[in-house]
Amino acid sequence: WVDLHGLIISRLVIGAGPSGLMAAYWMARCGINARIIDKRETKIFVGHADGLRPRTLELFDSMGFQHRVLHEASESTEVNLWGPGDQGKLVRQALLDMTQADHSPYHNTRLSQGRIERFILDSIHENSDLRVERSVVTETLEYEEKLGLDPEAYPITVKLRTLSPEELNTPNSDKQNFETELTHEDLLQDDWDDLGQRGSHKEKVETVKAKYLIGCDGAHSWTRKQLEIPTEGSNTDHIWGVIDVIAISNFRKSKTIPHDQLRLTSTLADIRRVSVVTGTTGTILVIPRERGITRFYVPVQTCEAGTSDRFDRSIITPKMIKSRVQEIIAPYTFEFEVCDWWTVYQIGQRIATQVTRGDRIFLAGDAVHTHSPKMGLGMNMSLQDGFNLGWKVALAAAGTIKPETLKTYELERHPLAKMLIEFDRHWVNLFLDVEPGEKDTKAESMAAMSAKFENFAHGWNVYYPASNIVSKSPEHGDAAIPQNFVPGERIHPFKLRNQADGCPQWTTRLLKSDGRFRILLLAGDVRDSIQKQRIETFTQALGSRSASGSPLLDRYTGIPGRFESPIDIFTIHCSPWKEVEFFDFPEVLRPLSMSTGYAYDKIWCDDACIFDRYCDGTAYEKWGVDRALGTLVVIRPDQYIGWMGNIEDVEEMTRYFDGVLVRKPPVSEIPTVI
Ligand code: FAD
């Protein structure tokens, strides 16, 4: 054993599941001295979560790997609802659209959690030396509350221990499943390489001092328990099974309902479509997945009230789950030879009463909220928690943003966790047994529920309230406030044309998650001489000393080792692309760097592109921006709208930044290095 003491780091992440990896991404991207540990010997490879909502994919696009997800994943935008028809026979009752095509470039998509983790890990590796330290557990946690008040202090002490080979070989729920039987054919090469690194760690105990700690350690969170933060909610008495199989089934369209949509889809196999099937003895959820796999969520047992804690899950087998599917899906057939993964779970809806201690220790993901997996939201919410928290902790640790910004994590994410639990309660009830008379209305109830919660579930609405990073009441007087920009919400993605080369790109990719705030100068029609003058005046205001000191772009502490300024500017005009030149724009909007040349990626145009039908020149209209006047918007590093105003409102915008960003010290205070 090696004993190490007193290692000092900026921050420590406990848990390398979806929320922990997402938080770690920001540390890597912003160059923060951080560590991430996980008690698992490897990442997961099969099973677990699989559903990705559109907003999560938008975030992946801003991180640079959404194309890898789409290359491997299975997508779908409709849900079939099946139930007993007039003669009690299964019929397809409805076909619901689960997306709004013009809301996002992305739709509901399914890919194994292990692959998502692969992509985030790769992105972390591309950006830094940060690596997940595996087979490491936490032993003790101490937090010195008084030290927490000093931003320079390291108030957190954590003892870490590497697990011994004996401990790693203790059976756990994952190993009881299929992971120990993985063969080379089951895995893609990059995952196989990862698996090959097992057992390469040295045993040691060490004490780590940290400025910040993020507990992403799952539903049974050790961190939460150390902080004595209680959870509210309870387990239900319903036990469900999940199987990922290559299904052999003749489950298909109903011939009994004459319906236009059904005629159109008469050749489709419903085993490869998301379906909720209510048979005479229960309701199952059918989810087609990548590589021809289909997932089934199956009710296997209901315990007597209050006895489920004593329920022995080991009595459930894949064979039993198969029999239940056969029973519910009859008269259609269902068999399988290949089972990729299976598990048994109990529905519980719980939420932690707090998510932070002193804005130094935070909880994220399942450590805060647990609920039924059938909604496909746990991983999405966890990824989005980690994303929301990660940039704030990274930039606070870097000295770029004011530490009080960390308060917005609880303010923004905890109400969403409550909404999630509320949604789950309603949703899960629709899967439980209902009285016979109610079965006919089940499809209607599901359709109504989906419609009500759709924007929330897809991650399109987050309702972030006013704070130092969300200015809800613009100080400017009149005019050109875009109707469809809401401070605290995401910027609706559109495809724009690059002014230099004409190539179209989604705004989700344009606004990279690299830690910088972005000023979007929606410059309007710059052929107009008055509008051109307004842009000139704007750029002069950017460069001039405001009443309170240095010019905006040189006013704030950068992201050390990454960016000199934490603010980036994009110009999006709406003149016809062919009638404007890149060099028509003032140089501050397209600066020259000797290493990268002119900033060709900074000037964009909302005009149609002949070879890309998604780039149709309607962004201004759909954002509700006046094409003549344009507008000014600040986008936070996580692509939510922070502030908006008129092109003249540079002073007000500076006040917004002053509330968030740390000012550079006056030149006389910068220590001289000898
Ligand atoms: P976890 O994924 O639980 O990760 C926690 C990590 O912390 C683990 O790697 C663990 O090893 C580590 N850890 C724990 N304690 C310690 C410690 N003391 N020291 C070191 N490391 C520690 N969600 C969806 O969005 N869509 C879906 O389709 C979906 N389907 C699901 C299907 C099933 C069958 C299940 C079970 C879940 C599903 N979920 C789904 C939910 C999703 O898996 C979770 O919400 C998500 O994994 C939570 O991420 P997390 O990072 O917060 O926690």
Residues whose N, C-alpha, C, O or C-beta is under 5 A from the ligand:
A	BS01	FAD	I14 G15 A16 G17 P18 S19 G20 I37 D38 K39 R40 H48 A49 D50 G51 V136 V137 T138 C216 D217 G218 A219 W222 V242 A364 G365 D366 A367 P373 G376 L377 G378 M379 N380 S382
